[in-house]
Every structure is written in structure tokens, then in C-alpha cells.
Amino acid sequence: SSLLDKEDRPVRIAAGEALVVIFEIGITEKFSADSKGASDMTQEEINRQESYTHLQGLRGKVITQVKNLSVEAGGKGSAKKDLNNQRNLFRDIVDFFEVLKLSF
């Protein structure tokens, strides 16, 4: 997610696309331990639960960064087409995370 803060627009765009793939893959795995109690959980299940918690925190940070990039104003010398491409991509990513939030 730190790449979303870089000055280089193609790096930000590539980072946004990569994060979508990471989160999309992450939601297909079972992170929760279903109906088992905490004392019945194996170490692997505990690790999955911790990964799930970390993923949720990271998702919040990424959503904030992506929302900011979806409305970013162009600076001097920035190509309007590139800026529009960035805004459109990050609006799509915001939409993805909103749908993802509903599935958790």
C-alpha cells in the first residue's frame, strides 16, 4: 500500500491493480475458524484469524488512499489523459472495495 503514495503515476496505478488482486484472492480463502471455540483452534486456524484481522486493517488504509487518488487534482505538467485514467481506475477500485466490504 505504500506504493500508492509514490509520485510516479504508473507506479500508483500498478500498485492499485495489484492490491485488488491480492484482496480478491484473499477473500476466497477461509480466514475464520467457523464454529470452533478459541480453545479448539489449531495454530494454523489462529494464524488465519490473525491474517484476516490484519487484512481488514489494511483494507481500511487502502480504501482511504484509493479514495484520495480517485479525486486527485492534476499538478503542473501532468497529462490530463493520464490523470483521468488514474481517477477512473481508482474509482473502480473504490467500488471493488465497497462490494468487498459487503461480502465480509
Summary of the structure (lengths in Angstrom):
residues: 104
radius of gyration: 16.9
end to end distance: 20.3
largest distance: 59.3
contacts: 252
relative contact order: 0.16
helix: 76%
strand: 0%
